[in-house]
């Protein structure tokens, strides 16, 4: 017997800004100042609650964790932010190539 399909929820959305800066910092094992520094560097752009509090998504937490890994390997912050930015661009380009290849294969 198959189970009924579950409706998608915000919990399934990687980009839903569900985490406060305090909770995000706790989950990542960093100080809130670290997340603010990534915001200032332009890597993270957290949403803001109506009270102005930063709200982070799971996708942003994954980026912050990647930066933390690079920093733990003695990479300077500016270099780590640049590497993560380039990794994001590369992934977006790969996804776009895959989309275009699918379109081309349907047309031929």
TAMO-V173039 format. One record per residue. N is the residue number from 0. RES is the residue in one small letter. SS is DSSP state (a for helix, b for strand, c for the rest). NEAR is the number of other ideal C-beta (glycine too) atoms within 12 Angstrom. Layout:
n = (N | N)
res = (RES | RES)
ss = (SS | SS)
near = (NEAR | NEAR)
This chain:
n = (0 | 1 | 2 | 3 | 4 | 5 | 6 | 7 | 8 | 9 | 10 | 11 | 12 | 13 | 14 | 15 | 16 | 17 | 18 | 19 | 20 | 21 | 22 | 23 | 24 | 25 | 26 | 27 | 28 | 29 | 30 | 31 | 32 | 33 | 34 | 35 | 36 | 37 | 38 | 39 | 40 | 41 | 42 | 43 | 44 | 45 | 46 | 47 | 48 | 49 | 50 | 51 | 52 | 53 | 54 | 55 | 56 | 57 | 58 | 59 | 60 | 61 | 62 | 63 | 64 | 65 | 66 | 67 | 68 | 69 | 70 | 71 | 72 | 73 | 74 | 75 | 76 | 77 | 78 | 79 | 80 | 81 | 82 | 83 | 84 | 85 | 86 | 87 | 88 | 89 | 90 | 91 | 92 | 93 | 94 | 95 | 96 | 97 | 98 | 99 | 100 | 101 | 102 | 103 | 104 | 105 | 106 | 107)
res = (x | x | x | x | x | x | x | x | x | x | x | x | x | x | x | x | x | x | x | x | x | x | x | x | x | x | x | x | x | x | x | x | x | x | x | x | x | x | x | x | x | x | x | x | x | x | x | x | x | x | x | x | x | x | x | x | x | x | x | x | x | x | x | x | x | x | x | x | x | x | x | x | x | x | x | x | x | x | x | x | x | x | x | x | x | x | x | x | x | x | x | x | x | x | x | x | x | x | x | x | x | x | x | x | x | x | x | x)
ss = (c | c | c | c | c | c | c | c | c | a | a | a | c | c | c | c | c | c | b | b | a | a | a | a | a | a | a | a | c | c | c | a | a | a | a | a | a | a | a | a | c | c | c | c | c | c | b | b | c | c | c | c | c | b | b | b | c | a | a | a | a | a | a | a | a | a | a | a | a | a | a | a | c | c | c | c | a | a | a | a | a | a | a | a | a | a | a | a | a | a | a | a | a | a | a | a | a | a | a | a | a | a | a | a | a | a | a | c)
near = (3 | 5 | 5 | 6 | 6 | 9 | 8 | 10 | 9 | 14 | 12 | 12 | 13 | 18 | 20 | 20 | 26 | 25 | 31 | 24 | 33 | 19 | 20 | 36 | 26 | 17 | 22 | 30 | 16 | 26 | 17 | 25 | 14 | 30 | 36 | 21 | 24 | 38 | 26 | 17 | 23 | 15 | 34 | 35 | 20 | 32 | 22 | 15 | 15 | 7 | 8 | 11 | 18 | 30 | 29 | 41 | 25 | 24 | 26 | 33 | 35 | 25 | 35 | 40 | 28 | 28 | 36 | 29 | 20 | 26 | 24 | 16 | 13 | 10 | 18 | 14 | 23 | 19 | 17 | 29 | 29 | 19 | 23 | 32 | 23 | 17 | 21 | 23 | 14 | 14 | 18 | 14 | 14 | 14 | 14 | 14 | 14 | 14 | 14 | 14 | 14 | 13 | 12 | 11 | 10 | 9 | 8 | 7)
